[in-house]
Amino acid sequence: MAHLSENAVTLINAICDRYVDEKTPLMMILSDIQREFGYIPLDVQEIVSERTGISVAEIYGVVTFYSFFSLQPKGKYVIGCCLGTACYVKGAQQVIDKFSELLGIAPGETTEDGLFTIDALRCIGACGIAPAVSINGQVYPKVSVSSVPQIIAEYRAKEA
């Protein structure tokens, strides 16, 4: 979205207009933009700033503070590896390392084909099934290093 299309700007303005009567509209605006575009780059933040009067610095602070917002486009399949205490103790670091090895990307990155993004998460509330991995909302329980290739293959097969 480096160069915003006229349609994108129109949509961003429409999203801002939805919340014009709200006292604190920023989270709602950013959530709608994230849902619509998949990320919130700086040029979009500048439009939101112009429309709301909220500084770009404040908007950037919100976007970078909350993990569900992203400055970069994410892959079609977002692999969230929980690294919370329970998952970490049960081998989550080795699981995320295996995803990284097989996909050739580090946590926070997206594969060149745009299929996969790996995110390191602090806790997804699935401590009883640790280590847990979430892919686009589907939670995989008790993930082992040996199961990672099959999980990736499952999603690659959807693209074939």
C-alpha positions in Angstrom: 0.0 0.0 0.0 3.0 2.2 -0.5 1.1 4.3 -3.0 -2.5 4.5 -1.9 -5.2 4.3 -4.5 -8.0 6.7 -4.7 -10.3 3.9 -3.6 -8.2 3.2 -0.5 -8.1 6.8 0.5 -11.9 7.0 0.1 -12.3 3.9 2.2 -10.0 5.2 5.0 -12.0 8.5 5.0 -15.2 6.6 5.2 -13.9 4.6 8.2 -12.9 7.8 9.9 -16.3 9.3 9.2 -18.0 6.3 11.0 -16.5 7.5 14.3 -16.7 11.3 14.0 -19.1 11.6 17.0 -17.0 9.3 19.2 -14.9 10.9 22.0 -12.0 8.4 21.6 -12.3 7.0 18.1 -8.7 5.9 17.4 -8.9 2.2 18.4 -12.1 1.7 16.4 -10.7 3.4 13.4 -7.4 1.5 13.5 -9.3 -1.8 14.1 -11.5 -1.2 11.0 -8.4 -0.3 8.9 -6.5 -3.3 10.1 -9.4 -5.6 9.3 -9.9 -4.0 5.8 -6.3 -3.8 4.7 -4.4 -6.2 6.9 -1.9 -3.6 8.2 -1.6 0.1 8.9 1.4 1.7 7.2 2.6 5.3 7.9 0.8 6.9 5.0 -2.5 5.6 6.3 -1.6 6.8 9.8 -1.0 10.3 8.3 -4.5 10.3 6.7 -6.1 9.2 10.1 -4.1 12.0 11.8 -5.4 14.6 9.3 -8.9 13.4 9.8 -8.9 13.1 13.6 -6.5 15.7 14.8 -4.6 13.0 16.6 -0.8 13.2 16.1 1.0 10.7 13.9 3.3 10.0 16.9 0.3 9.0 19.1 -1.2 6.9 16.3 2.1 5.2 15.7 2.5 4.5 19.4 -0.9 2.8 19.5 -0.2 0.8 16.3 3.2 -0.4 17.6 2.0 -1.1 21.2 -0.9 -3.5 20.4 0.2 -6.8 18.8 -3.0 -7.1 16.7 -2.0 -4.1 14.7 0.7 -4.4 12.1 2.9 -1.9 10.2 3.6 -4.5 7.5 1.3 -6.7 5.4 0.9 -10.2 6.9 0.8 -13.5 5.1 -2.4 -15.3 4.1 -1.7 -17.6 7.0 -0.5 -16.0 10.3 1.2 -18.6 12.5 1.0 -17.4 16.1 3.4 -19.4 18.3 2.6 -18.9 22.0 5.8 -18.3 24.0 4.0 -17.7 27.3 5.4 -19.5 30.3 3.5 -22.8 30.1 4.1 -23.1 26.3 7.7 -22.1 26.6 8.4 -24.7 29.4 6.9 -27.4 27.1 9.1 -26.5 24.1 7.5 -23.7 22.3 10.8 -22.1 21.5 11.9 -25.2 19.6 8.5 -25.2 17.8 8.8 -21.6 16.6 12.4 -22.2 15.6 11.3 -25.1 13.4 8.6 -23.0 11.7 11.3 -20.3 11.1 13.8 -22.9 9.7 11.3 -24.5 7.4 9.7 -21.3 6.1 13.0 -19.4 6.0 11.8 -16.4 7.9 12.1 -15.1 11.5 9.2 -14.2 13.8 7.6 -11.0 12.6 8.4 -11.7 9.0 6.4 -12.9 6.0 7.5 -15.4 3.3 8.2 -14.0 -0.1 5.2 -15.7 -1.6 3.0 -13.9 0.9 1.6 -17.2 2.3 3.0 -17.3 5.8 3.8 -14.9 8.6 5.2 -16.1 11.9 4.3 -14.2 15.1 5.7 -14.8 18.5 2.8 -14.4 21.0 3.1 -13.9 24.7 0.1 -15.9 25.8 -3.0 -17.1 23.9 -4.7 -18.5 27.0 -4.3 -22.2 26.0 -1.9 -23.2 28.8 -3.6 -26.5 29.3 -2.7 -27.6 25.8 0.8 -26.2 25.7 2.7 -25.7 23.5 -0.1 -24.1 21.4 0.0 -22.6 17.9 -2.8 -20.5 16.4 -3.1 -20.2 12.6 -5.8 -17.7 11.5 -7.7 -18.5 14.6 -7.4 -22.3 14.5 -5.6 -23.5 17.6 -3.3 -26.5 17.4 -2.7 -28.2 20.8 0.4 -29.8 22.1 2.5 -29.0 19.0 5.7 -30.9 18.7 8.7 -30.0 16.6 8.0 -33.1 14.5 4.5 -32.0 13.7 5.5 -28.6 12.2 6.3 -30.0 8.7 2.8 -31.5 8.5 1.1 -28.4 9.7 2.9 -26.3 7.0 2.1 -29.0 4.4 -1.6 -28.8 5.3 -1.6 -25.1 4.4 0.5 -25.4 1.3 -1.9 -28.1 0.1 -4.8 -25.6 0.3 -2.9 -23.5 -2.2 -2.3 -26.3 -4.7 
